[in-house]
Amino acid sequence: MGKTVKAADFIDHVADGATLMIGGFMGVGSPRRLIDELVRQGKKELTVIANDSARPGVAIGKLISARLVRRLVVSHIGTNPETQRQMMDGVLEVELVPQGTLAERIRAGGYGLGGVLTPTGVGTIVEQGKRTLEIEGRVFLLEMPLRAQYALVCARRADHIGNLVYALTARNLNPLMAMAADTVVAEPQEIVPVGVIAPDDVMTPAVLVDRLVAREPVHG
């Protein structure tokens, strides 16, 4: 019970310039109430680590449209012309990372690894400025781990102590991000009593989750 918080109260403690990991894929599995609150409170100069910047006005796309993001680390921006426009105008720094490499860098951050060795990007522009290692005749890039101050994740279900279950594509980056941030806040679709979620079904254990965003009554 002590973990439950209103979205507005949690976001109020997020400072301008914070680094956020935000789960989801094209907006599916993204914590929309938390994103809406970031926009409403006008948190700016954010660094966002995510799979993509969705579309204008959708999920992370809302942060882009509101010009609240200073740096973006993502696997693609092809579905959001506003992201491309801001990058070309020089007001948004974008680091494009191959999708598998992005997931592994987040995993490395969460598991305390020193980095990821991957052949992806060798001989391309991705290699520029990075260390390479040759192992048994193959060249690998050393990709550095990613961590954040906050992970904002969306769950299908949570219990009152914070055990989480994800649905479908929300299983991709949300569990990894919940391992790789100093503070984890989950936005579940429903919160159920402890015991309803079977131990074998828990995908992120409660010990990793600092706050749960409860549904709030809608009036009118």
CORPECOR-V788000 format. One record per residue. N is the residue number from 1. RES is the residue in one small letter. SS is DSSP state (A for helix, B for strand, O for the rest). NEAR is the number of other ideal C-beta (glycine too) atoms within 10 Angstrom. Layout:
n->N res->RES ss->SS near->NEAR
n->N res->RES ss->SS near->NEAR
This chain:
n->1 res->m ss->O near->7
n->2 res->g ss->O near->9
n->3 res->k ss->O near->18
n->4 res->t ss->B near->13
n->5 res->v ss->B near->17
n->6 res->k ss->O near->14
n->7 res->a ss->A near->25
n->8 res->a ss->A near->15
n->9 res->d ss->A near->11
n->10 res->f ss->A near->20
n->11 res->i ss->A near->23
n->12 res->d ss->A near->12
n->13 res->h ss->O near->11
n->14 res->v ss->O near->20
n->15 res->a ss->O near->9
n->16 res->d ss->O near->12
n->17 res->g ss->O near->13
n->18 res->a ss->O near->18
n->19 res->t ss->B near->17
n->20 res->l ss->B near->25
n->21 res->m ss->B near->29
n->22 res->i ss->B near->30
n->23 res->g ss->O near->30
n->24 res->g ss->O near->26
n->25 res->f ss->B near->21
n->26 res->m ss->O near->19
n->27 res->g ss->O near->19
n->28 res->v ss->B near->16
n->29 res->g ss->O near->25
n->30 res->s ss->O near->28
n->31 res->p ss->O near->25
n->32 res->r ss->A near->17
n->33 res->r ss->A near->18
n->34 res->l ss->A near->24
n->35 res->i ss->A near->28
n->36 res->d ss->A near->16
n->37 res->e ss->A near->20
n->38 res->l ss->A near->27
n->39 res->v ss->A near->15
n->40 res->r ss->A near->12
n->41 res->q ss->A near->15
n->42 res->g ss->O near->9
n->43 res->k ss->O near->21
n->44 res->k ss->O near->15
n->45 res->e ss->O near->12
n->46 res->l ss->B near->21
n->47 res->t ss->B near->18
n->48 res->v ss->B near->24
n->49 res->i ss->B near->26
n->50 res->a ss->O near->25
n->51 res->n ss->O near->25
n->52 res->d ss->B near->24
n->53 res->s ss->O near->33
n->54 res->a ss->O near->27
n->55 res->r ss->O near->19
n->56 res->p ss->O near->15
n->57 res->g ss->O near->13
n->58 res->v ss->O near->19
n->59 res->a ss->O near->26
n->60 res->i ss->A near->30
n->61 res->g ss->A near->22
n->62 res->k ss->A near->21
n->63 res->l ss->A near->25
n->64 res->i ss->A near->27
n->65 res->s ss->A near->19
n->66 res->a ss->O near->15
n->67 res->r ss->O near->12
n->68 res->l ss->O near->19
n->69 res->v ss->B near->26
n->70 res->r ss->B near->15
n->71 res->r ss->B near->15
n->72 res->l ss->B near->25
n->73 res->v ss->B near->20
n->74 res->v ss->B near->22
n->75 res->s ss->O near->18
n->76 res->h ss->B near->16
n->77 res->i ss->O near->20
n->78 res->g ss->O near->10
n->79 res->t ss->O near->16
n->80 res->n ss->O near->24
n->81 res->p ss->A near->11
n->82 res->e ss->A near->17
n->83 res->t ss->A near->27
n->84 res->q ss->A near->16
n->85 res->r ss->A near->13
n->86 res->q ss->A near->21
n->87 res->m ss->A near->17
n->88 res->m ss->A near->10
n->89 res->d ss->O near->8
n->90 res->g ss->O near->7
n->91 res->v ss->O near->11
n->92 res->l ss->O near->20
n->93 res->e ss->B near->13
n->94 res->v ss->B near->16
n->95 res->e ss->B near->12
n->96 res->l ss->B near->14
n->97 res->v ss->O near->22
n->98 res->p ss->O near->17
n->99 res->q ss->A near->16
n->100 res->g ss->A near->12
n->101 res->t ss->A near->17
n->102 res->l ss->A near->25
n->103 res->a ss->A near->19
n->104 res->e ss->A near->22
n->105 res->r ss->A near->25
n->106 res->i ss->A near->29
n->107 res->r ss->A near->19
n->108 res->a ss->A near->21
n->109 res->g ss->A near->23
n->110 res->g ss->A near->21
n->111 res->y ss->A near->11
n->112 res->g ss->O near->10
n->113 res->l ss->O near->12
n->114 res->g ss->O near->8
n->115 res->g ss->O near->16
n->116 res->v ss->B near->23
n->117 res->l ss->B near->15
n->118 res->t ss->B near->17
n->119 res->p ss->O near->11
n->120 res->t ss->O near->16
n->121 res->g ss->O near->17
n->122 res->v ss->O near->14
n->123 res->g ss->O near->9
n->124 res->t ss->O near->10
n->125 res->i ss->A near->8
n->126 res->v ss->A near->17
n->127 res->e ss->A near->13
n->128 res->q ss->O near->7
n->129 res->g ss->O near->6
n->130 res->k ss->O near->12
n->131 res->r ss->O near->12
n->132 res->t ss->B near->11
n->133 res->l ss->B near->11
n->134 res->e ss->B near->8
n->135 res->i ss->B near->9
n->136 res->e ss->O near->4
n->137 res->g ss->O near->5
n->138 res->r ss->B near->10
n->139 res->v ss->B near->13
n->140 res->f ss->B near->17
n->141 res->l ss->B near->21
n->142 res->l ss->B near->13
n->143 res->e ss->B near->22
n->144 res->m ss->O near->13
n->145 res->p ss->O near->18
n->146 res->l ss->O near->25
n->147 res->r ss->O near->20
n->148 res->a ss->B near->23
n->149 res->q ss->B near->15
n->150 res->y ss->B near->23
n->151 res->a ss->B near->31
n->152 res->l ss->B near->33
n->153 res->v ss->B near->30
n->154 res->c ss->B near->26
n->155 res->a ss->B near->29
n->156 res->r ss->O near->17
n->157 res->r ss->B near->18
n->158 res->a ss->B near->27
n->159 res->d ss->B near->20
n->160 res->h ss->O near->18
n->161 res->i ss->O near->15
n->162 res->g ss->O near->27
n->163 res->n ss->O near->26
n->164 res->l ss->B near->28
n->165 res->v ss->B near->22
n->166 res->y ss->O near->23
n->167 res->a ss->O near->15
n->168 res->l ss->A near->10
n->169 res->t ss->A near->15
n->170 res->a ss->A near->23
n->171 res->r ss->A near->16
n->172 res->n ss->O near->18
n->173 res->l ss->O near->29
n->174 res->n ss->A near->30
n->175 res->p ss->A near->20
n->176 res->l ss->A near->25
n->177 res->m ss->A near->31
n->178 res->a ss->O near->28
n->179 res->m ss->O near->19
n->180 res->a ss->O near->23
n->181 res->a ss->B near->25
n->182 res->d ss->B near->11
n->183 res->t ss->B near->16
n->184 res->v ss->B near->24
n->185 res->v ss->B near->25
n->186 res->a ss->B near->29
n->187 res->e ss->B near->23
n->188 res->p ss->B near->23
n->189 res->q ss->O near->13
n->190 res->e ss->O near->13
n->191 res->i ss->B near->20
n->192 res->v ss->B near->14
n->193 res->p ss->O near->9
n->194 res->v ss->O near->11
n->195 res->g ss->O near->10
n->196 res->v ss->O near->14
n->197 res->i ss->O near->18
n->198 res->a ss->O near->9
n->199 res->p ss->A near->8
n->200 res->d ss->A near->5
n->201 res->d ss->A near->11
n->202 res->v ss->O near->15
n->203 res->m ss->O near->18
n->204 res->t ss->B near->24
n->205 res->p ss->O near->13
n->206 res->a ss->A near->19
n->207 res->v ss->A near->9
n->208 res->l ss->A near->18
n->209 res->v ss->O near->23
n->210 res->d ss->O near->19
n->211 res->r ss->B near->21
n->212 res->l ss->B near->25
n->213 res->v ss->B near->27
n->214 res->a ss->O near->17
n->215 res->r ss->O near->12
n->216 res->e ss->O near->10
n->217 res->p ss->O near->4
n->218 res->v ss->O near->5
n->219 res->h ss->O near->4
n->220 res->g ss->O near->2
